[in-house]
Amino acid sequence: MRRIVLSLCSGLLIAYSVGLGAAQFLPADISRREAMEVFLQTAEIIKSEPVGEGVTAPWKLTLRKDGLEMKGVWKSIDTEVNGFPDHWHGEIAAYRLDKLLGLGLVPPVVEREFQGRRGDLSLWADSRYNLLSIMENNIAIPATAEENIEAMKYLTRAWDCLIANNDRTQQNVLYTQDWRTILIDHSRAFGADREHVEKLIYGARGLKTQDDGAGGRRPILFRRLPRSFVEKVKGLDLSALKAVLAPFLTDREIEGIMARKKLLLDEIDGMIRENGEDKVLY
C-alpha cells in the first residue's frame, strides 16, 4: 500500500507518495538534514527551559539564525543505570547510524555545549501523538495508516535489536499528524555487556517477552521488514561503523553492533526459512 502525505516546504504544499519501508521523514526533510545539523551547532540560543519530564532531565532550547527560529532538545546525561549505559553520545550515534542505514526515523542530532557542559542537541520532533497517549486515550488509528504503523512497529524492533536499545518506552515513539513514525531518545542504546552482545532484545530467543494469556511467556517478534533495511545491515562493516560512530562510541560498543548484526541476520534467515521470503521481506 502507498499513501499520499503532505509537507509544507518553502511555503509550498508538496505531495509525496510514501510506501511501506520508506523513511518516515519526508524527502524535503531528509534533503535538509546537513543544513539542520549546521543550524543546531551554530544558531543562537534565545530561550531555554527544562522539558519537565524524562529521567535524563532534558532542556528545550529555542534557536535562531538568519531569521529562522526552531526548537531543540538538549541533554547531558552520562551515567549508568543497573550497569547499562545512559549517555548523551548515544543519541548522536543513533542518528549517524540511522543515516548510514537510510532509515530516516531519527531527528537530526549534534554535539553542542550548553551551560558549560557538553551534550547532544536534537531537533525538536513535531508530533501529534506518542504511543502512550494513543493507548491511554483509545485513539483510533485510521484504516489508511494501519499497515504503515504495523510495518514501522516491526522495523523499530529490529532497529532496537541492532543498537541494543533496551529502553524503548511508549513515550518515545512519536506519530505525526499524517501518521508517520518518528523515534527519539537513544541515550540507553549501544550496551556492550555480554547479555546484549549474545542476545537480541526481540525475536524468537530475545530478551523481552510478553504474557501469552495462558500463564506463560512468548517472544516479541518482528514479523516483516523492508528488504532495503536488511540489505543495508548486511553491508555494515567494522571500518565503516568506526568512521561514522567514533568518537561517540567506544571500540567495544561498535564491535557490539557487529555482533548483533550477525544475530539479527540469523534471526531474519530463520524467519525466511520458516515462513518464506515473500512473507518476511517487502
DRENPA-3360 file (N, C-alpha, C; in nm, 2 decimals, always signed):
BEGIN
1 = MRRIVLSL = +0.09/-0.12/+0.00/+0.00/+0.00/+0.00/+0.09/+0.12/+0.00 ~ +0.05/+0.22/-0.08/+0.12/+0.35/-0.08/+0.02/+0.46/-0.04 ~ +0.07/+0.57/+0.02/-0.03/+0.67/+0.07/+0.04/+0.81/+0.03 ~ -0.05/+0.91/+0.02/+0.00/+1.04/-0.01/+0.00/+1.12/+0.12 ~ +0.11/+1.18/+0.15/+0.13/+1.27/+0.27/+0.17/+1.41/+0.22 ~ +0.14/+1.51/+0.30/+0.17/+1.65/+0.26/+0.28/+1.71/+0.35 ~ +0.36/+1.79/+0.29/+0.47/+1.86/+0.36/+0.47/+2.00/+0.32 ~ +0.48/+2.09/+0.42/+0.50/+2.23/+0.39/+0.64/+2.27/+0.38;
9 = CSGLLIAY = +0.69/+2.30/+0.26/+0.83/+2.33/+0.24/+0.85/+2.45/+0.16 ~ +0.92/+2.55/+0.21/+0.94/+2.68/+0.14/+0.81/+2.74/+0.10 ~ +0.71/+2.73/+0.18/+0.58/+2.79/+0.15/+0.50/+2.72/+0.05 ~ +0.54/+2.61/+0.00/+0.46/+2.53/-0.10/+0.41/+2.40/-0.04 ~ +0.29/+2.37/-0.07/+0.24/+2.24/-0.02/+0.27/+2.14/-0.13 ~ +0.35/+2.04/-0.08/+0.41/+1.94/-0.17/+0.35/+1.80/-0.13 ~ +0.31/+1.72/-0.23/+0.26/+1.59/-0.20/+0.37/+1.49/-0.24 ~ +0.38/+1.39/-0.15/+0.48/+1.28/-0.17/+0.40/+1.15/-0.16;
17 = SVGLGAAQ = +0.45/+1.05/-0.24/+0.40/+0.92/-0.22/+0.49/+0.84/-0.14 ~ +0.44/+0.79/-0.02/+0.52/+0.73/+0.08/+0.48/+0.58/+0.09 ~ +0.56/+0.49/+0.07/+0.53/+0.35/+0.08/+0.58/+0.28/+0.20 ~ +0.54/+0.16/+0.23/+0.59/+0.08/+0.34/+0.74/+0.07/+0.33 ~ +0.81/+0.09/+0.44/+0.95/+0.07/+0.45/+1.03/+0.20/+0.41 ~ +0.96/+0.30/+0.36/+1.02/+0.43/+0.33/+1.06/+0.50/+0.45 ~ +1.16/+0.59/+0.44/+1.19/+0.68/+0.55/+1.07/+0.76/+0.60 ~ +1.05/+0.77/+0.73/+0.94/+0.84/+0.78/+0.95/+0.99/+0.78;
25 = FLPADISR = +1.07/+1.04/+0.78/+1.09/+1.18/+0.75/+1.07/+1.20/+0.60 ~ +1.01/+1.31/+0.56/+0.98/+1.33/+0.42/+1.10/+1.37/+0.34 ~ +1.10/+1.35/+0.21/+1.22/+1.38/+0.12/+1.27/+1.52/+0.15 ~ +1.18/+1.62/+0.16/+1.23/+1.76/+0.18/+1.31/+1.77/+0.32 ~ +1.26/+1.70/+0.42/+1.33/+1.70/+0.55/+1.46/+1.63/+0.54 ~ +1.47/+1.52/+0.47/+1.60/+1.45/+0.46/+1.70/+1.53/+0.38 ~ +1.65/+1.60/+0.27/+1.75/+1.68/+0.19/+1.81/+1.79/+0.27 ~ +1.74/+1.83/+0.38/+1.79/+1.95/+0.46/+1.86/+1.90/+0.59;
33 = REAMEVFL = +1.89/+1.77/+0.60/+1.95/+1.73/+0.73/+2.08/+1.79/+0.76 ~ +2.17/+1.80/+0.66/+2.30/+1.86/+0.68/+2.29/+2.01/+0.72 ~ +2.20/+2.08/+0.66/+2.17/+2.22/+0.69/+2.12/+2.23/+0.84 ~ +2.03/+2.14/+0.87/+1.98/+2.14/+1.01/+2.09/+2.11/+1.11 ~ +2.18/+2.02/+1.08/+2.30/+1.99/+1.17/+2.38/+2.12/+1.19 ~ +2.41/+2.20/+1.09/+2.48/+2.32/+1.10/+2.40/+2.42/+1.18 ~ +2.27/+2.43/+1.16/+2.18/+2.52/+1.24/+2.19/+2.48/+1.38 ~ +2.18/+2.36/+1.42/+2.18/+2.31/+1.56/+2.31/+2.35/+1.62;
41 = QTAEIIKS = +2.42/+2.34/+1.55/+2.55/+2.36/+1.61/+2.58/+2.51/+1.62 ~ +2.52/+2.60/+1.54/+2.57/+2.74/+1.53/+2.46/+2.84/+1.57 ~ +2.33/+2.80/+1.57/+2.23/+2.90/+1.60/+2.24/+2.96/+1.74 ~ +2.19/+3.08/+1.75/+2.19/+3.14/+1.89/+2.08/+3.08/+1.97 ~ +2.11/+3.06/+2.10/+2.01/+3.01/+2.19/+1.94/+3.13/+2.25 ~ +1.81/+3.15/+2.22/+1.74/+3.27/+2.27/+1.65/+3.24/+2.38 ~ +1.62/+3.11/+2.41/+1.54/+3.08/+2.52/+1.57/+2.93/+2.56 ~ +1.56/+2.91/+2.69/+1.59/+2.77/+2.74/+1.50/+2.74/+2.86;
49 = EPVGEGVT = +1.44/+2.62/+2.87/+1.36/+2.58/+2.98/+1.36/+2.43/+2.99 ~ +1.35/+2.38/+3.12/+1.35/+2.23/+3.13/+1.23/+2.18/+3.07 ~ +1.24/+2.06/+3.00/+1.13/+1.99/+2.94/+1.03/+1.96/+3.05 ~ +1.07/+1.92/+3.16/+0.98/+1.89/+3.27/+0.94/+1.74/+3.28 ~ +0.99/+1.66/+3.19/+0.96/+1.51/+3.21/+1.08/+1.44/+3.15 ~ +1.10/+1.31/+3.19/+1.21/+1.23/+3.15/+1.32/+1.23/+3.25 ~ +1.37/+1.11/+3.27/+1.48/+1.09/+3.37/+1.61/+1.15/+3.33 ~ +1.63/+1.18/+3.20/+1.75/+1.24/+3.15/+1.76/+1.39/+3.17;
57 = APWKLTLR = +1.65/+1.45/+3.23/+1.65/+1.60/+3.26/+1.68/+1.68/+3.14 ~ +1.61/+1.66/+3.03/+1.64/+1.74/+2.91/+1.60/+1.89/+2.92 ~ +1.66/+1.97/+2.83/+1.62/+2.11/+2.82/+1.56/+2.13/+2.68 ~ +1.46/+2.22/+2.68/+1.41/+2.26/+2.55/+1.47/+2.40/+2.52 ~ +1.54/+2.41/+2.40/+1.60/+2.53/+2.36/+1.53/+2.59/+2.24 ~ +1.52/+2.72/+2.24/+1.47/+2.79/+2.12/+1.59/+2.85/+2.05 ~ +1.61/+2.82/+1.92/+1.73/+2.86/+1.85/+1.69/+2.96/+1.73 ~ +1.78/+3.05/+1.70/+1.75/+3.15/+1.60/+1.88/+3.17/+1.52;
65 = KDGLEMKG = +1.86/+3.17/+1.38/+1.98/+3.21/+1.30/+1.92/+3.25/+1.16 ~ +1.97/+3.36/+1.11/+1.93/+3.41/+0.98/+1.78/+3.42/+0.96 ~ +1.71/+3.46/+1.06/+1.57/+3.47/+1.06/+1.49/+3.35/+1.08 ~ +1.56/+3.23/+1.09/+1.49/+3.10/+1.11/+1.49/+3.07/+1.26 ~ +1.38/+3.04/+1.31/+1.36/+3.00/+1.46/+1.31/+2.86/+1.47 ~ +1.38/+2.77/+1.54/+1.34/+2.64/+1.56/+1.37/+2.60/+1.71 ~ +1.32/+2.48/+1.75/+1.34/+2.43/+1.88/+1.42/+2.30/+1.88 ~ +1.49/+2.28/+1.99/+1.57/+2.16/+2.00/+1.56/+2.11/+2.14;
73 = VWKSIDTE = +1.61/+1.98/+2.16/+1.62/+1.92/+2.29/+1.76/+1.89/+2.33 ~ +1.81/+1.94/+2.44/+1.95/+1.92/+2.48/+1.95/+1.84/+2.61 ~ +2.05/+1.74/+2.61/+2.07/+1.66/+2.73/+2.22/+1.63/+2.75 ~ +2.26/+1.61/+2.87/+2.40/+1.59/+2.90/+2.42/+1.47/+3.00 ~ +2.33/+1.38/+3.00/+2.34/+1.27/+3.09/+2.46/+1.18/+3.05 ~ +2.53/+1.13/+3.16/+2.64/+1.05/+3.14/+2.66/+0.96/+3.26 ~ +2.59/+0.85/+3.26/+2.59/+0.77/+3.38/+2.56/+0.62/+3.34 ~ +2.53/+0.54/+3.44/+2.48/+0.40/+3.41/+2.36/+0.37/+3.50;
81 = VNGFPDHW = +2.27/+0.29/+3.45/+2.15/+0.25/+3.52/+2.15/+0.10/+3.52 ~ +2.16/+0.05/+3.64/+2.17/-0.10/+3.66/+2.28/-0.16/+3.57 ~ +2.39/-0.09/+3.56/+2.50/-0.15/+3.48/+2.49/-0.12/+3.33 ~ +2.38/-0.05/+3.29/+2.36/-0.02/+3.15/+2.39/+0.12/+3.12 ~ +2.45/+0.16/+3.01/+2.49/+0.30/+2.98/+2.36/+0.39/+2.96 ~ +2.38/+0.51/+3.01/+2.28/+0.61/+2.98/+2.36/+0.74/+2.95 ~ +2.40/+0.75/+2.82/+2.50/+0.86/+2.78/+2.44/+0.94/+2.66 ~ +2.47/+1.07/+2.67/+2.42/+1.16/+2.57/+2.48/+1.13/+2.43;
89 = HGEIAAYR = +2.60/+1.07/+2.43/+2.66/+1.05/+2.29/+2.59/+0.93/+2.22 ~ +2.51/+0.85/+2.29/+2.43/+0.75/+2.22/+2.33/+0.81/+2.13 ~ +2.28/+0.93/+2.16/+2.18/+1.00/+2.08/+2.25/+1.03/+1.94 ~ +2.37/+1.08/+1.94/+2.44/+1.12/+1.82/+2.47/+0.99/+1.74 ~ +2.52/+0.89/+1.81/+2.55/+0.76/+1.74/+2.43/+0.70/+1.67 ~ +2.31/+0.71/+1.74/+2.19/+0.66/+1.68/+2.15/+0.73/+1.55 ~ +2.16/+0.86/+1.56/+2.13/+0.94/+1.44/+2.23/+0.91/+1.32 ~ +2.35/+0.90/+1.35/+2.45/+0.87/+1.25/+2.43/+0.74/+1.19;
97 = LDKLLGLG = +2.40/+0.64/+1.27/+2.37/+0.51/+1.22/+2.24/+0.50/+1.14 ~ +2.14/+0.58/+1.18/+2.02/+0.59/+1.11/+2.04/+0.64/+0.97 ~ +2.13/+0.74/+0.96/+2.17/+0.80/+0.83/+2.24/+0.69/+0.74 ~ +2.33/+0.62/+0.80/+2.41/+0.52/+0.73/+2.32/+0.41/+0.67 ~ +2.21/+0.38/+0.75/+2.12/+0.27/+0.71/+2.01/+0.33/+0.62 ~ +2.00/+0.46/+0.60/+1.89/+0.52/+0.52/+1.76/+0.50/+0.58 ~ +1.74/+0.50/+0.71/+1.61/+0.48/+0.78/+1.53/+0.61/+0.78 ~ +1.59/+0.72/+0.82/+1.51/+0.85/+0.82/+1.41/+0.84/+0.93;
105 = LVPPVVER = +1.44/+0.78/+1.04/+1.34/+0.77/+1.16/+1.38/+0.86/+1.27 ~ +1.51/+0.90/+1.28/+1.57/+0.97/+1.40/+1.59/+1.11/+1.36 ~ +1.54/+1.21/+1.44/+1.57/+1.35/+1.40/+1.72/+1.39/+1.41 ~ +1.76/+1.49/+1.34/+1.90/+1.53/+1.34/+1.95/+1.56/+1.48 ~ +2.07/+1.52/+1.51/+2.13/+1.54/+1.65/+2.28/+1.58/+1.63 ~ +2.32/+1.67/+1.71/+2.47/+1.71/+1.70/+2.52/+1.73/+1.84 ~ +2.65/+1.74/+1.86/+2.71/+1.77/+1.98/+2.71/+1.92/+2.00 ~ +2.67/+1.97/+2.12/+2.67/+2.11/+2.15/+2.68/+2.14/+2.30;
113 = EFQGRRGD = +2.76/+2.24/+2.33/+2.78/+2.28/+2.47/+2.67/+2.37/+2.51 ~ +2.62/+2.35/+2.63/+2.52/+2.44/+2.69/+2.54/+2.44/+2.84 ~ +2.53/+2.56/+2.90/+2.55/+2.58/+3.04/+2.69/+2.52/+3.09 ~ +2.79/+2.54/+3.00/+2.92/+2.49/+3.03/+2.95/+2.34/+3.02 ~ +2.85/+2.27/+2.97/+2.86/+2.12/+2.96/+2.84/+2.07/+2.82 ~ +2.91/+1.96/+2.79/+2.90/+1.90/+2.66/+2.77/+1.81/+2.66 ~ +2.70/+1.81/+2.55/+2.58/+1.72/+2.55/+2.54/+1.71/+2.40 ~ +2.42/+1.65/+2.38/+2.37/+1.64/+2.25/+2.25/+1.73/+2.23;
121 = LSLWADSR = +2.23/+1.79/+2.12/+2.12/+1.88/+2.08/+2.05/+1.82/+1.96 ~ +1.92/+1.78/+1.98/+1.85/+1.72/+1.87/+1.73/+1.81/+1.83 ~ +1.70/+1.81/+1.70/+1.59/+1.89/+1.65/+1.46/+1.84/+1.72 ~ +1.38/+1.94/+1.76/+1.25/+1.91/+1.83/+1.16/+1.84/+1.72 ~ +1.11/+1.72/+1.76/+1.03/+1.65/+1.66/+0.88/+1.69/+1.68 ~ +0.83/+1.75/+1.58/+0.69/+1.79/+1.58/+0.61/+1.66/+1.56 ~ +0.52/+1.64/+1.66/+0.43/+1.52/+1.65/+0.30/+1.56/+1.71 ~ +0.20/+1.47/+1.68/+0.07/+1.49/+1.73/+0.04/+1.40/+1.85;
129 = YNLLSIME = +0.09/+1.28/+1.84/+0.07/+1.18/+1.94/+0.20/+1.11/+1.97 ~ +0.21/+1.04/+2.09/+0.30/+0.94/+2.11/+0.22/+0.81/+2.14 ~ +0.29/+0.70/+2.14/+0.23/+0.57/+2.16/+0.15/+0.56/+2.29 ~ +0.21/+0.62/+2.40/+0.14/+0.62/+2.52/+0.00/+0.69/+2.52 ~ +0.00/+0.81/+2.46/-0.12/+0.89/+2.45/-0.23/+0.81/+2.37 ~ -0.18/+0.74/+2.26/-0.28/+0.67/+2.18/-0.34/+0.56/+2.27 ~ -0.26/+0.49/+2.35/-0.31/+0.38/+2.43/-0.40/+0.43/+2.54 ~ -0.35/+0.54/+2.61/-0.43/+0.59/+2.72/-0.56/+0.65/+2.69;
137 = NNIAIPAT = -0.57/+0.71/+2.57/-0.69/+0.78/+2.53/-0.77/+0.70/+2.42 ~ -0.73/+0.58/+2.40/-0.80/+0.49/+2.30/-0.82/+0.56/+2.17 ~ -0.71/+0.63/+2.12/-0.72/+0.70/+1.99/-0.72/+0.60/+1.88 ~ -0.81/+0.61/+1.79/-0.82/+0.51/+1.68/-0.72/+0.55/+1.57 ~ -0.64/+0.45/+1.52/-0.55/+0.48/+1.41/-0.64/+0.46/+1.28 ~ -0.63/+0.56/+1.19/-0.71/+0.55/+1.07/-0.68/+0.42/+0.99 ~ -0.78/+0.36/+0.92/-0.75/+0.24/+0.84/-0.65/+0.26/+0.74 ~ -0.64/+0.38/+0.68/-0.54/+0.41/+0.58/-0.39/+0.41/+0.63;
145 = AEENIEAM = -0.38/+0.42/+0.77/-0.24/+0.42/+0.83/-0.20/+0.30/+0.90 ~ -0.30/+0.20/+0.91/-0.27/+0.09/+0.99/-0.16/+0.00/+0.94 ~ -0.15/-0.02/+0.81/-0.04/-0.11/+0.76/+0.09/-0.04/+0.78 ~ +0.10/+0.09/+0.76/+0.23/+0.15/+0.78/+0.27/+0.16/+0.92 ~ +0.18/+0.18/+1.01/+0.21/+0.18/+1.16/+0.26/+0.04/+1.20 ~ +0.20/-0.07/+1.15/+0.24/-0.20/+1.18/+0.38/-0.23/+1.13 ~ +0.41/-0.18/+1.00/+0.54/-0.21/+0.95/+0.65/-0.13/+1.02 ~ +0.62/-0.01/+1.07/+0.72/+0.07/+1.14/+0.74/+0.01/+1.28;
153 = KYLTRAWD = +0.63/-0.06/+1.34/+0.65/-0.12/+1.47/+0.75/-0.23/+1.46 ~ +0.75/-0.31/+1.35/+0.84/-0.42/+1.34/+0.98/-0.37/+1.30 ~ +0.99/-0.26/+1.22/+1.12/-0.20/+1.19/+1.18/-0.14/+1.31 ~ +1.10/-0.08/+1.40/+1.15/-0.02/+1.52/+1.21/-0.13/+1.61 ~ +1.15/-0.25/+1.62/+1.20/-0.36/+1.70/+1.33/-0.41/+1.64 ~ +1.34/-0.42/+1.51/+1.47/-0.47/+1.45/+1.58/-0.36/+1.47 ~ +1.55/-0.24/+1.46/+1.64/-0.13/+1.48/+1.69/-0.13/+1.63 ~ +1.60/-0.15/+1.72/+1.64/-0.15/+1.86/+1.72/-0.28/+1.89;
161 = CLIANNDR = +1.70/-0.39/+1.82/+1.78/-0.50/+1.83/+1.93/-0.47/+1.79 ~ +1.94/-0.40/+1.68/+2.08/-0.37/+1.63/+2.15/-0.28/+1.72 ~ +2.09/-0.19/+1.78/+2.16/-0.09/+1.87/+2.15/-0.12/+2.02 ~ +2.08/-0.23/+2.05/+2.07/-0.27/+2.19/+2.00/-0.17/+2.27 ~ +1.89/-0.11/+2.22/+1.81/-0.01/+2.29/+1.71/-0.09/+2.37 ~ +1.74/-0.10/+2.50/+1.65/-0.18/+2.59/+1.55/-0.08/+2.66 ~ +1.54/+0.04/+2.61/+1.46/+0.14/+2.68/+1.36/+0.21/+2.59 ~ +1.30/+0.13/+2.50/+1.20/+0.19/+2.40/+1.07/+0.21/+2.48;
169 = TQQNVLYT = +1.04/+0.32/+2.53/+0.92/+0.34/+2.60/+0.81/+0.39/+2.50 ~ +0.69/+0.39/+2.55/+0.57/+0.43/+2.47/+0.58/+0.58/+2.45 ~ +0.65/+0.65/+2.52/+0.66/+0.80/+2.51/+0.76/+0.84/+2.40 ~ +0.85/+0.75/+2.36/+0.95/+0.79/+2.26/+0.93/+0.73/+2.13 ~ +0.80/+0.68/+2.10/+0.76/+0.65/+1.97/+0.65/+0.76/+1.93 ~ +0.69/+0.84/+1.84/+0.60/+0.96/+1.81/+0.53/+0.94/+1.67 ~ +0.42/+1.00/+1.66/+0.34/+1.00/+1.53/+0.31/+1.14/+1.49 ~ +0.33/+1.16/+1.36/+0.30/+1.30/+1.31/+0.15/+1.30/+1.28;
177 = QDWRTILI = +0.11/+1.42/+1.24/-0.04/+1.44/+1.20/-0.08/+1.34/+1.10 ~ +0.01/+1.31/+1.00/-0.03/+1.22/+0.89/+0.02/+1.08/+0.92 ~ +0.05/+1.05/+1.05/+0.07/+0.91/+1.10/+0.21/+0.85/+1.05 ~ +0.31/+0.93/+1.04/+0.44/+0.88/+1.02/+0.51/+0.86/+1.15 ~ +0.60/+0.76/+1.16/+0.66/+0.73/+1.29/+0.80/+0.80/+1.30 ~ +0.82/+0.86/+1.42/+0.95/+0.92/+1.45/+1.00/+0.87/+1.58 ~ +1.13/+0.83/+1.59/+1.18/+0.77/+1.71/+1.28/+0.87/+1.77 ~ +1.26/+0.88/+1.91/+1.35/+0.97/+1.98/+1.40/+0.89/+2.10;
185 = DHSRAFGA = +1.51/+0.95/+2.17/+1.56/+0.90/+2.30/+1.63/+0.77/+2.28 ~ +1.76/+0.78/+2.25/+1.85/+0.67/+2.24/+1.97/+0.67/+2.33 ~ +1.96/+0.74/+2.44/+2.07/+0.75/+2.53/+2.11/+0.62/+2.60 ~ +2.01/+0.53/+2.61/+2.04/+0.40/+2.67/+2.07/+0.29/+2.57 ~ +2.11/+0.32/+2.45/+2.14/+0.23/+2.35/+2.29/+0.19/+2.35 ~ +2.32/+0.09/+2.27/+2.46/+0.06/+2.24/+2.53/-0.01/+2.36 ~ +2.46/-0.08/+2.44/+2.52/-0.16/+2.55/+2.61/-0.27/+2.49 ~ +2.72/-0.29/+2.56/+2.82/-0.39/+2.51/+2.85/-0.49/+2.61;
193 = DREHVEKL = +2.76/-0.51/+2.71/+2.77/-0.62/+2.81/+2.74/-0.75/+2.74 ~ +2.78/-0.86/+2.81/+2.77/-0.99/+2.75/+2.62/-1.02/+2.70 ~ +2.53/-0.99/+2.79/+2.39/-1.02/+2.76/+2.34/-0.95/+2.63 ~ +2.38/-0.83/+2.60/+2.33/-0.76/+2.48/+2.42/-0.77/+2.36 ~ +2.53/-0.86/+2.38/+2.61/-0.90/+2.26/+2.57/-1.04/+2.22 ~ +2.52/-1.12/+2.31/+2.49/-1.26/+2.28/+2.35/-1.28/+2.25 ~ +2.26/-1.18/+2.28/+2.12/-1.20/+2.25/+2.06/-1.07/+2.20 ~ +1.96/-1.08/+2.12/+1.88/-0.97/+2.07/+1.78/-0.93/+2.18;
201 = IYGARGLK = +1.73/-0.81/+2.17/+1.62/-0.77/+2.26/+1.49/-0.83/+2.22 ~ +1.46/-0.84/+2.09/+1.34/-0.90/+2.04/+1.38/-1.02/+1.95 ~ +1.28/-1.10/+1.92/+1.30/-1.22/+1.83/+1.27/-1.35/+1.91 ~ +1.28/-1.46/+1.84/+1.24/-1.59/+1.89/+1.31/-1.62/+2.02 ~ +1.44/-1.58/+2.03/+1.51/-1.60/+2.16/+1.55/-1.47/+2.22 ~ +1.47/-1.37/+2.20/+1.50/-1.24/+2.25/+1.49/-1.22/+2.40 ~ +1.55/-1.11/+2.45/+1.55/-1.09/+2.59/+1.41/-1.05/+2.64 ~ +1.33/-0.98/+2.56/+1.20/-0.93/+2.60/+1.09/-1.03/+2.56;
209 = TQDDGAGG = +1.00/-1.06/+2.65/+0.88/-1.15/+2.62/+0.76/-1.08/+2.67 ~ +0.64/-1.14/+2.64/+0.52/-1.09/+2.68/+0.42/-1.20/+2.73 ~ +0.32/-1.17/+2.81/+0.23/-1.26/+2.86/+0.15/-1.33/+2.74 ~ +0.15/-1.46/+2.74/+0.08/-1.53/+2.63/-0.07/-1.55/+2.66 ~ -0.12/-1.50/+2.77/-0.26/-1.52/+2.80/-0.30/-1.65/+2.87 ~ -0.20/-1.74/+2.88/-0.23/-1.87/+2.93/-0.13/-1.90/+3.05 ~ -0.08/-1.80/+3.11/+0.01/-1.82/+3.23/+0.16/-1.83/+3.19 ~ +0.19/-1.82/+3.06/+0.33/-1.83/+3.02/+0.38/-1.71/+2.95;
217 = RRPILFRR = +0.49/-1.72/+2.89/+0.55/-1.60/+2.82/+0.58/-1.64/+2.68 ~ +0.57/-1.54/+2.59/+0.60/-1.57/+2.45/+0.69/-1.46/+2.40 ~ +0.77/-1.49/+2.29/+0.87/-1.39/+2.24/+0.79/-1.27/+2.17 ~ +0.86/-1.16/+2.17/+0.81/-1.04/+2.09/+0.89/-1.04/+1.96 ~ +0.82/-1.05/+1.85/+0.88/-1.07/+1.72/+0.88/-0.95/+1.63 ~ +0.96/-0.94/+1.53/+0.94/-0.85/+1.42/+0.91/-0.94/+1.30 ~ +0.79/-0.93/+1.25/+0.74/-1.03/+1.15/+0.78/-1.00/+1.01 ~ +0.78/-0.87/+0.97/+0.81/-0.83/+0.84/+0.91/-0.71/+0.84;
225 = LPRSFVEK = +1.00/-0.70/+0.74/+1.10/-0.60/+0.74/+1.12/-0.55/+0.60 ~ +1.16/-0.42/+0.58/+1.19/-0.38/+0.44/+1.32/-0.45/+0.39 ~ +1.31/-0.49/+0.27/+1.43/-0.56/+0.21/+1.55/-0.46/+0.21 ~ +1.52/-0.33/+0.19/+1.63/-0.23/+0.18/+1.70/-0.22/+0.31 ~ +1.63/-0.23/+0.43/+1.69/-0.23/+0.56/+1.78/-0.35/+0.58 ~ +1.73/-0.47/+0.54/+1.81/-0.59/+0.56/+1.94/-0.58/+0.48 ~ +1.93/-0.54/+0.35/+2.05/-0.53/+0.27/+2.15/-0.43/+0.33 ~ +2.10/-0.32/+0.38/+2.19/-0.22/+0.44/+2.26/-0.28/+0.56;
233 = VKGLDLSA = +2.19/-0.36/+0.65/+2.25/-0.42/+0.76/+2.36/-0.52/+0.72 ~ +2.33/-0.60/+0.61/+2.43/-0.69/+0.56/+2.55/-0.62/+0.52 ~ +2.54/-0.50/+0.47/+2.66/-0.43/+0.42/+2.74/-0.36/+0.52 ~ +2.70/-0.36/+0.65/+2.77/-0.29/+0.76/+2.91/-0.36/+0.78 ~ +3.01/-0.29/+0.79/+3.14/-0.34/+0.83/+3.20/-0.26/+0.94 ~ +3.30/-0.32/+1.00/+3.36/-0.25/+1.12/+3.43/-0.12/+1.09 ~ +3.50/-0.11/+0.98/+3.57/+0.01/+0.94/+3.47/+0.12/+0.91 ~ +3.36/+0.09/+0.84/+3.26/+0.19/+0.81/+3.19/+0.24/+0.94;
241 = LKAVLAPF = +3.16/+0.15/+1.03/+3.10/+0.19/+1.15/+3.19/+0.28/+1.23 ~ +3.32/+0.25/+1.24/+3.41/+0.33/+1.32/+3.42/+0.47/+1.26 ~ +3.42/+0.48/+1.12/+3.43/+0.61/+1.05/+3.32/+0.70/+1.09 ~ +3.20/+0.64/+1.11/+3.08/+0.72/+1.13/+3.05/+0.74/+1.28 ~ +3.08/+0.64/+1.36/+3.04/+0.65/+1.50/+3.15/+0.70/+1.60 ~ +3.27/+0.68/+1.57/+3.38/+0.74/+1.65/+3.38/+0.89/+1.64 ~ +3.39/+0.96/+1.75/+3.43/+0.92/+1.88/+3.32/+0.90/+1.98 ~ +3.19/+0.89/+1.93/+3.08/+0.89/+2.02/+3.05/+0.75/+2.08;
249 = LTDREIEG = +3.11/+0.64/+2.02/+3.11/+0.51/+2.08/+3.25/+0.46/+2.09 ~ +3.27/+0.37/+2.19/+3.39/+0.31/+2.21/+3.41/+0.19/+2.11 ~ +3.53/+0.14/+2.09/+3.55/+0.03/+2.00/+3.47/-0.09/+2.05 ~ +3.46/-0.11/+2.18/+3.38/-0.22/+2.22/+3.23/-0.21/+2.19 ~ +3.18/-0.09/+2.20/+3.04/-0.06/+2.17/+3.01/-0.08/+2.02 ~ +3.11/-0.04/+1.93/+3.10/-0.06/+1.79/+3.10/-0.21/+1.75 ~ +3.20/-0.28/+1.82/+3.21/-0.42/+1.79/+3.08/-0.49/+1.84 ~ +3.01/-0.44/+1.94/+2.88/-0.49/+1.98/+2.78/-0.48/+1.87;
257 = IMARKKLL = +2.78/-0.37/+1.79/+2.69/-0.36/+1.68/+2.71/-0.47/+1.58 ~ +2.84/-0.50/+1.55/+2.87/-0.61/+1.46/+2.83/-0.74/+1.51 ~ +2.84/-0.77/+1.64/+2.79/-0.89/+1.69/+2.64/-0.91/+1.68 ~ +2.57/-0.80/+1.70/+2.42/-0.80/+1.69/+2.38/-0.81/+1.55 ~ +2.46/-0.75/+1.46/+2.43/-0.76/+1.32/+2.42/-0.91/+1.28 ~ +2.51/-0.99/+1.32/+2.51/-1.14/+1.29/+2.39/-1.20/+1.35 ~ +2.36/-1.17/+1.48/+2.24/-1.23/+1.54/+2.11/-1.19/+1.47 ~ +2.10/-1.06/+1.43/+1.98/-1.01/+1.36/+1.97/-1.08/+1.23;
265 = LDEIDGMI = +2.07/-1.09/+1.15/+2.06/-1.16/+1.02/+2.03/-1.31/+1.03 ~ +2.08/-1.37/+1.14/+2.05/-1.51/+1.16/+1.90/-1.52/+1.20 ~ +1.85/-1.43/+1.28/+1.71/-1.43/+1.31/+1.62/-1.41/+1.19 ~ +1.66/-1.32/+1.10/+1.58/-1.30/+0.98/+1.59/-1.42/+0.89 ~ +1.71/-1.48/+0.88/+1.72/-1.60/+0.79/+1.63/-1.71/+0.85 ~ +1.62/-1.73/+0.98/+1.53/-1.83/+1.04/+1.38/-1.80/+1.00 ~ +1.35/-1.67/+1.01/+1.21/-1.63/+0.97/+1.18/-1.67/+0.83 ~ +1.27/-1.64/+0.74/+1.26/-1.67/+0.60/+1.24/-1.82/+0.57;
273 = RENGEDKV = +1.33/-1.90/+0.64/+1.32/-2.05/+0.63/+1.18/-2.10/+0.67 ~ +1.13/-2.04/+0.78/+1.00/-2.08/+0.83/+0.88/-2.04/+0.76 ~ +0.89/-1.91/+0.71/+0.77/-1.85/+0.65/+0.77/-1.82/+0.50 ~ +0.90/-1.82/+0.45/+0.91/-1.78/+0.31/+0.95/-1.64/+0.29 ~ +1.04/-1.61/+0.20/+1.10/-1.47/+0.19/+0.99/-1.37/+0.16 ~ +0.89/-1.41/+0.08/+0.79/-1.31/+0.04/+0.70/-1.27/+0.16 ~ +0.70/-1.35/+0.26/+0.62/-1.32/+0.38/+0.70/-1.24/+0.48 ~ +0.83/-1.23/+0.47/+0.91/-1.16/+0.56/+0.96/-1.03/+0.51;
281 = LY = +1.01/-1.03/+0.38/+1.07/-0.91/+0.33/+0.98/-0.85/+0.22 ~ +0.98/-0.72/+0.22/+0.90/-0.64/+0.12/+0.97/-0.52/+0.07;
% end
